[in-house]
Amino acid sequence: MAEAEAAGDAGPGPGPAAAQEGAELAAVIGATVPTGFEQTAAEEVREKLGSASRISKDRGKIYFEVPARSLPQVHRLRSVDNLFVVVQEFKDYQFKENKEDALKDLEDLVKKLPWTDPLKVWELNNSLKKKKTKRKKHNLQSPASRGKLSDGGEEGGADQNNTNDQEDCAQNPGAVEPTGGQDTENAQGVTSRNGVEEEEDNEQSDVKAEAEASSESGSTAGDGRTGEGEAKVLRFRVTCNRAGDKHSFTSNEAARDFGGAVQEHFQWKADMTNFDVEVLLNIHSSEVVVGIALTEESLHRRNITHFGPTTLRSTLAYGMLRLCDPQPTDIIVDPMCGTGAIPIEGAAEWPYCYHIAGDNNPQAVKRAANNISSLLRKNESKDSTALGVPLDVVQWDICNLPLRTGSVDIVVTDMPFGKRIGSKKKNWDLYPACLMEMGRICTPGTGRAVLLTQDKKCFAKALSRVGHIWRRAQTVWVNVGGLHAAVYLLRRTSERAQEARCCW
């Protein structure tokens, strides 16, 4: 057997014994987050859940412990993409050099893992999803939800997936396809999220009731049943995410053999597409984490119903907004808003600021307006007295904004990478002109800007040309759709900008 050091499991104590009689069910939650914003996610967890987080060596993941009754609040975190409950974690798992021995150790590991409490958490999470689905169907039948705005047939465009160049991903039983719980492109992803934030008070009581029922009846998932009193066998798949070059096996092989052992242990049925349970096997060098997925689609899809060619993830938009520390009454502008991911996230999380979105592309402005309308309908479905959102969308020229000099507190935007939109050659003229105009509208001395770009060389050159009005305060390196990009926090100097705009 492989030598392994257990770093913790999903219960409040070691192994299955953690579910002691009378003890509250707790869970260690793993969350995938935009790479580079792990600390931001940890701070949000501390503020909203009161739990300390540990940032994984595997970039883009954090871990924190919460009582199971807090699952609704966990799903409402703004900075996390996918969630899973940790079955057990091994910080220093010693893999055998021989491939057959290493895979045999993974098979034998299944029988020794403390599955009981994590499966109870999965059942509790599953019951919440069923309730939300019922509420979602009810809302879709209401007058406020029936009206749908057309987007000229271009809905469901490209999404920016957060991938790792070194990562090797596979699912049991052996075929390689996009991970269902790990940010797949699915037109239903948005509507699933729409039910997450509904009826918060009822959710809390639902969780307590389900937790009590779970403790009384015990885990039915452990014996392969659905928990609905019928002998339906659960369907499952194993997803293996592997990073590192010192493993003698592939992700396909690990998922296949680990999945076979799971099937034998629980008598579940393997199903790659219509699965009930997704078991995660995350291997990063010598760190091994076994978990059970709690999200079917990424939470970053919560706001957007009309996608464009470069739609920004809502979780990344949240991290960028949080970086500039918005204060009440701040005026926040996204001059190149695209589908409106940044201002919509800002209006949802910072309603006491005023948000202005703009773009020079009329189709982008239309998509942003449709996404704002979807947000309004969602708010009305929760509260019929809702007065709207502090957000306007305008078509304009980024180099000639119809805003007064020094009237804006914060600029946050996703600048053209020069790949899907524009070109790197055009960026050499566009970037310095943008920075000059942003400097003109921002308040001298207190204004700040958070800008995302992959064209780092061009941005550095442009910033050097406007160093008298902008100072770089922080750089966060991020992964956007497999591209190595950067988020720059700039602070406005006290020097007054020229009223006359320069022509670049």
C-alpha positions in Angstrom: 0.0 0.0 0.0 1.0 3.6 -0.6 2.2 5.5 2.4 -0.1 8.5 2.9 -0.5 11.2 5.5 -4.1 12.2 6.1 -4.4 16.0 6.1 -8.1 16.0 7.1 -11.5 14.7 6.1 -15.0 16.1 5.6 -16.1 15.6 9.2 -15.4 17.6 12.3 -13.2 14.7 13.6 -11.2 11.9 12.0 -12.9 9.5 9.7 -16.5 8.3 9.8 -16.5 8.6 13.6 -16.9 12.3 13.1 -20.7 11.9 12.9 -21.1 11.4 16.6 -24.6 11.3 18.0 -25.8 14.8 18.8 -22.9 16.4 17.0 -23.7 18.9 14.2 -22.9 17.7 10.7 -19.9 19.7 9.4 -18.1 19.7 6.1 -14.8 20.6 4.6 -15.7 22.4 1.4 -13.3 22.7 -1.6 -13.9 25.5 -4.0 -12.3 26.3 -7.4 -11.7 30.0 -7.9 -10.2 32.2 -10.6 -6.4 31.7 -10.5 -4.8 34.7 -8.9 -7.8 35.5 -6.8 -7.5 32.8 -4.2 -6.8 35.3 -1.4 -9.9 37.3 -2.5 -12.0 34.2 -2.2 -10.5 33.4 1.2 -11.4 36.9 2.5 -15.0 36.6 1.2 -15.4 33.3 3.0 -14.1 34.8 6.2 -16.4 37.8 5.9 -19.6 36.0 4.9 -19.2 32.6 6.6 -16.8 33.3 9.5 -14.5 30.5 8.4 -10.8 30.5 7.9 -9.6 29.2 4.5 -6.5 27.4 3.4 -5.2 28.1 -0.1 -4.1 25.0 -1.9 -0.7 24.5 -3.5 -2.7 23.7 -6.6 -3.6 27.2 -7.9 -7.2 28.1 -8.1 -8.5 26.1 -5.1 -9.3 27.0 -1.5 -10.6 24.8 1.4 -12.7 25.8 4.4 -14.9 24.1 7.0 -18.5 25.1 7.6 -21.5 23.5 9.3 -23.7 21.7 6.8 -26.6 24.1 7.5 -24.5 26.9 5.9 -24.7 25.3 2.4 -27.1 27.9 1.0 -24.7 30.7 2.1 -21.8 28.7 0.5 -23.6 28.6 -2.8 -24.1 32.4 -2.7 -20.4 33.2 -2.5 -19.5 35.5 -5.4 -15.9 34.4 -5.9 -16.1 30.7 -6.3 -16.7 28.7 -9.6 -17.3 25.1 -8.4 -17.9 23.5 -5.0 -17.2 20.0 -3.7 -17.2 18.4 -0.3 -13.9 16.8 0.7 -13.9 13.1 1.6 -10.3 13.1 2.5 -7.1 15.0 1.8 -3.5 13.7 1.6 -0.9 16.4 1.7 2.0 14.0 0.9 0.8 10.9 -0.9 3.7 8.7 -1.9 3.0 7.1 -5.2 4.7 3.9 -6.2 7.0 4.1 -9.2 5.5 1.1 -10.9 2.2 2.0 -12.6 0.3 -1.1 -11.7 1.3 -0.8 -8.0 0.3 2.9 -8.0 -3.1 2.2 -9.5 -3.7 -0.7 -7.1 -3.0 1.6 -4.2 -5.7 4.0 -5.5 -8.1 1.2 -5.8 -7.4 0.0 -2.2 -7.8 3.6 -0.9 -11.5 3.6 -1.8 -12.4 1.1 1.0 -10.5 3.2 3.6 -12.0 6.6 2.9 -14.5 8.2 5.4 -17.5 8.4 2.9 -20.4 8.6 5.5 -20.4 12.3 6.4 -19.5 13.6 2.9 -22.4 11.6 1.4 -24.8 13.0 4.0 -23.6 16.5 2.9 -24.1 15.5 -0.7 -27.7 14.3 0.1 -28.4 17.6 1.9 -27.1 19.6 -1.0 -29.1 17.5 -3.5 -32.3 18.1 -1.6 -31.7 21.8 -1.7 -31.2 21.7 -5.5 -34.5 19.9 -5.9 -36.3 22.6 -3.9 -34.7 25.3 -6.0 -35.6 23.6 -9.2 -39.3 23.5 -8.1 -39.1 27.2 -7.2 -37.4 28.0 -10.5 -40.1 26.2 -12.5 -42.7 28.2 -10.6 -41.0 31.5 -11.3 -40.7 30.6 -15.0 -44.4 30.3 -15.1 -45.0 33.8 -13.5 -45.7 36.8 -15.7 -42.4 38.5 -14.7 -40.4 35.6 -16.1 -42.3 34.8 -19.3 -41.0 37.7 -21.4 -37.7 36.9 -23.1 -35.6 39.4 -25.0 -34.1 38.3 -28.3 -30.4 38.7 -28.9 -30.3 38.4 -32.7 -29.6 34.7 -32.6 -26.1 35.1 -31.1 -27.0 33.8 -27.6 -24.7 31.2 -26.0 -21.4 32.4 -27.4 -17.9 31.6 -26.3 -17.1 31.4 -22.7 -13.7 31.8 -21.1 -12.8 28.6 -19.4 -10.3 28.6 -16.6 -7.8 25.9 -17.5 -4.3 25.0 -16.4 -1.6 24.2 -19.0 -0.2 21.4 -16.9 -3.6 19.9 -15.9 -4.6 16.5 -17.2 -8.3 15.8 -16.8 -10.3 12.6 -17.4 -13.5 10.9 -16.3 -14.3 7.3 -15.6 -15.0 5.1 -17.6 -12.1 6.4 -19.7 -13.5 8.8 -22.3 -12.2 12.3 -22.2 -14.8 15.1 -22.4 -15.5 18.4 -20.7 -16.1 18.0 -16.9 -19.8 18.3 -16.2 -19.2 19.9 -12.8 -16.2 21.9 -13.9 -17.3 24.8 -16.1 -18.9 23.1 -19.2 -20.7 25.2 -21.7 -24.4 24.6 -21.1 -27.2 26.9 -22.0 -29.1 25.9 -18.8 -26.3 27.0 -16.6 -27.7 30.5 -16.0 -31.2 29.4 -15.2 -29.9 26.9 -12.7 -28.1 29.7 -10.9 -31.2 31.9 -10.9 -32.7 29.7 -8.2 -29.7 29.8 -5.9 -30.5 33.1 -4.2 -34.3 32.7 -3.9 -36.1 32.6 -0.6 -33.1 32.7 1.7 -35.1 32.4 4.9 -36.9 29.3 3.7 -33.6 27.7 2.6 -32.2 28.0 6.1 -35.2 26.2 7.7 -35.0 23.6 4.8 -31.4 22.8 5.7 -32.1 22.3 9.4 -35.1 20.0 8.6 -33.0 18.0 6.1 -30.1 17.8 8.4 -32.3 16.3 11.1 -33.9 13.9 8.7 -30.4 12.8 7.5 -29.2 12.2 11.0 -32.3 10.2 11.8 -32.4 8.0 8.7 -28.7 7.7 8.1 -27.0 8.0 4.7 -29.0 6.2 2.0 -26.4 7.1 -0.6 -23.9 4.8 1.1 -26.0 1.7 0.2 -26.6 2.8 -3.4 -30.2 4.0 -3.0 -31.6 7.4 -3.9 -33.1 8.1 -0.5 -36.7 8.2 -1.8 -37.7 4.8 -0.5 -37.1 3.0 -3.8 -34.4 0.6 -4.8 -33.0 2.8 -7.6 -29.2 2.4 -7.9 -27.3 5.7 -8.0 -25.4 6.5 -11.2 -21.9 8.0 -10.8 -18.7 9.0 -12.6 -15.2 9.7 -11.4 -13.4 12.8 -12.7 -9.6 12.9 -12.3 -7.7 16.2 -12.5 -4.0 15.6 -12.5 -1.0 18.0 -12.5 2.6 17.1 -12.3 5.2 15.1 -14.3 6.2 12.5 -11.7 3.2 10.1 -12.0 3.6 6.8 -13.8 -0.1 6.8 -14.8 -2.5 9.0 -16.8 -5.7 10.7 -15.6 -7.7 8.2 -17.7 -6.1 5.3 -16.0 -6.5 6.8 -12.5 -10.2 7.6 -13.2 -10.8 4.1 -14.6 -9.3 2.1 -11.8 -10.5 4.4 -8.9 -14.0 4.4 -10.5 -14.0 0.6 -10.7 -13.2 0.4 -7.0 -16.0 3.0 -6.2 -18.4 0.9 -8.2 -17.5 -2.3 -6.4 -17.6 -0.6 -3.0 -21.0 1.1 -3.3 -22.6 -1.0 -6.1 -23.3 2.1 -8.0 -23.7 2.2 -11.8 -21.2 4.1 -13.9 -22.7 6.7 -16.2 -20.6 9.4 -17.9 -23.5 11.8 -18.7 -26.6 11.1 -16.7 -24.9 10.7 -13.3 -26.2 11.4 -9.8 -22.9 11.6 -8.0 -19.6 13.0 -9.4 -16.6 11.7 -7.4 -13.5 14.0 -7.8 -10.0 12.7 -7.7 -7.6 15.7 -7.7 -3.9 14.9 -7.9 -1.4 17.7 -7.8 2.2 16.4 -7.5 2.1 14.6 -4.2 -1.2 16.2 -3.0 -4.3 14.1 -3.4 -7.8 15.2 -2.6 -10.9 13.0 -2.9 -14.2 14.9 -3.1 -17.9 14.8 -4.2 -19.1 17.6 -6.4 -21.8 19.9 -5.1 -22.3 22.0 -8.2 -23.5 20.7 -11.6 -22.4 23.8 -13.5 -20.0 26.6 -12.6 -21.5 29.4 -10.4 -19.8 32.0 -12.5 -22.7 31.7 -15.0 -25.1 33.3 -12.5 -25.7 36.7 -14.2 -25.3 36.2 -18.0 -28.1 35.0 -20.3 -26.8 36.6 -23.5 -23.2 35.7 -24.3 -20.7 37.4 -26.5 -17.4 36.2 -28.1 -15.4 37.2 -25.0 -17.9 37.1 -22.1 -16.0 37.6 -18.8 -16.6 35.2 -15.9 -18.7 36.7 -13.1 -16.3 35.3 -10.5 -13.4 37.1 -12.2 -15.4 40.3 -12.5 -16.1 40.1 -8.7 -12.4 39.7 -8.0 -11.5 42.7 -10.1 -14.2 44.9 -8.5 -13.2 43.9 -5.0 -9.6 44.8 -5.8 -10.5 48.5 -6.2 -12.4 48.5 -2.9 -15.7 50.3 -3.9 -17.2 52.6 -1.3 -20.8 53.8 -1.0 -21.7 56.5 -3.5 -18.7 55.7 -5.8 -19.3 56.1 -9.5 -17.9 53.0 -11.3 -17.5 52.9 -15.1 -16.8 50.0 -17.4 -16.0 51.8 -20.7 -15.6 48.5 -22.7 -18.4 46.4 -21.1 -19.1 43.8 -23.7 -22.0 41.7 -22.3 -21.9 43.7 -19.1 -20.5 41.1 -16.7 -18.5 43.6 -14.6 -21.2 46.3 -14.1 -23.9 43.6 -13.5 -21.8 41.9 -10.9 -21.0 45.3 -9.4 -24.7 46.4 -9.2 -25.6 43.1 -7.5 -22.8 43.2 -4.9 -22.3 46.9 -4.4 -25.8 48.4 -4.8 -24.8 51.6 -3.0 -22.5 52.6 -5.9 -23.6 53.9 -9.3 -22.5 51.8 -12.2 -22.2 52.9 -15.9 -21.5 50.5 -18.7 -20.6 51.4 -22.2 -19.2 49.9 -25.5 -18.7 51.1 -29.0 -20.3 48.0 -30.5 -24.1 48.3 -30.7 -24.5 44.5 -30.5 -22.5 44.4 -27.3 -24.7 47.2 -25.8 -27.8 45.2 -26.8 -26.5 42.1 -25.1 -25.6 44.1 -22.0 -29.1 45.6 -21.9 -30.7 42.2 -22.2 -28.5 40.8 -19.4 -29.6 43.8 -17.2 -33.2 43.1 -18.0 -32.7 39.5 -17.0 -31.3 40.7 -13.7 -34.2 42.9 -13.1 -36.7 40.1 -13.8 -34.8 37.9 -11.3 -34.9 40.6 -8.7 -38.6 41.1 -9.3 -39.3 37.4 -8.9 -37.7 37.6 -5.4 -39.2 41.0 -4.4 -42.1 42.5 -6.2 -41.3 45.9 -4.7 -37.8 46.0 -6.1 -36.9 49.4 -7.6 -34.4 48.3 -10.2 -30.6 48.3 -10.2 -28.2 51.3 -10.1 -26.9 50.7 -13.5 -27.1 52.3 -17.0 -25.7 51.2 -20.3 -24.6 53.5 -23.1 -23.1 53.2 -26.6 -20.0 55.4 -26.8 -16.4 55.9 -28.0 -13.8 54.8 -25.5 -11.4 57.5 -26.6 -14.1 60.3 -26.3 -16.3 59.5 -23.3 -19.3 61.7 -22.7 -18.4 62.2 -19.0 -17.1 65.2 -17.2 -13.4 65.5 -16.3 -12.7 64.1 -12.8 -16.3 62.8 -12.3 -15.6 59.1 -11.9 -14.2 57.3 -8.9 -13.4 53.9 -10.4 -12.8 52.4 -13.9 -13.0 48.6 -14.2 -12.8 46.9 -17.6 -11.6 43.9 -19.6 -9.4 45.4 -22.3 -9.2 43.8 -25.8 -6.6 41.1 -25.9 -6.1 41.5 -29.6 -7.2 37.9 -30.3 -11.0 37.4 -30.7 -11.6 41.2 -30.9 -9.3 43.7 -32.5 -5.7 43.0 -33.0 -2.4 43.5 -31.2 -1.3 46.0 -33.8 -4.4 48.2 -33.0 -3.7 47.8 -29.3 -0.5 49.9 -29.7 -2.7 52.9 -30.5 -5.8 52.0 -28.5 -4.2 51.3 -25.1 -2.4 54.7 -24.6 -5.5 56.5 -25.8 -7.7 54.6 -23.4 -5.4 55.2 -20.5 -5.4 59.0 -21.2 -9.2 59.2 -21.5 -9.6 57.1 -18.3 -7.2 59.4 -16.6 -9.3 62.4 -17.7 -12.6 61.2 -16.3 -11.1 59.8 -13.0 -10.8 62.0 -9.9 -7.2 63.2 -9.4 -5.6 61.8 -6.3 -8.3 59.2 -5.4 -9.4 57.7 -8.6 -8.3 54.1 -9.4 -8.6 51.7 -12.3 -8.6 47.9 -12.5 -7.7 46.7 -16.0 -7.5 43.1 -17.3 -5.4 42.3 -20.4 -3.3 39.6 -21.9 -1.3 42.0 -24.1 1.1 42.8 -21.3 3.9 44.2 -23.4 1.7 46.7 -25.1 0.1 47.7 -21.8 3.4 48.2 -20.1 4.5 50.5 -23.0 1.3 52.4 -22.9 1.5 52.9 -19.1 5.0 54.3 -19.4 3.6 57.0 -21.7 1.0 58.1 -19.2 3.0 57.7 -16.0 2.3 61.3 -15.1 -1.4 60.4 -14.4 -1.4 56.7 -13.5 0.8 54.7 -11.0 0.7 50.9 -10.9 -0.1 49.8 -7.4 -0.6 46.0 -7.8 -0.5 43.2 -10.4 -2.5 40.0 -10.2 -1.6 37.2 -12.6 -4.6 35.3 -13.8 -5.5 32.5 -16.2 -8.2 33.4 -18.6 -9.3 30.7 -21.0 -5.8 29.2 -20.9 -4.2 32.6 -21.6 -1.7 34.0 -19.1 -3.2 37.4 -18.4 -2.8 40.2 -15.8 -5.1 42.4 -13.7 -3.5 45.8 -13.0 -4.6 48.0 -10.2 -3.7 51.6 -11.1 -4.0 54.7 -8.9 -4.7 58.2 -10.3 -2.0 60.8 -9.5 -2.9 64.3 -8.4 -1.8 65.8 -11.7 -4.7 67.3 -13.7 -5.4 65.7 -17.0 -5.5 67.8 -20.2 -9.0 69.0 -21.2 -8.1 68.7 -24.8 -8.0 65.0 -25.8 -4.9 63.9 -27.6 -5.2 62.1 -31.0 -3.0 59.0 -31.0 
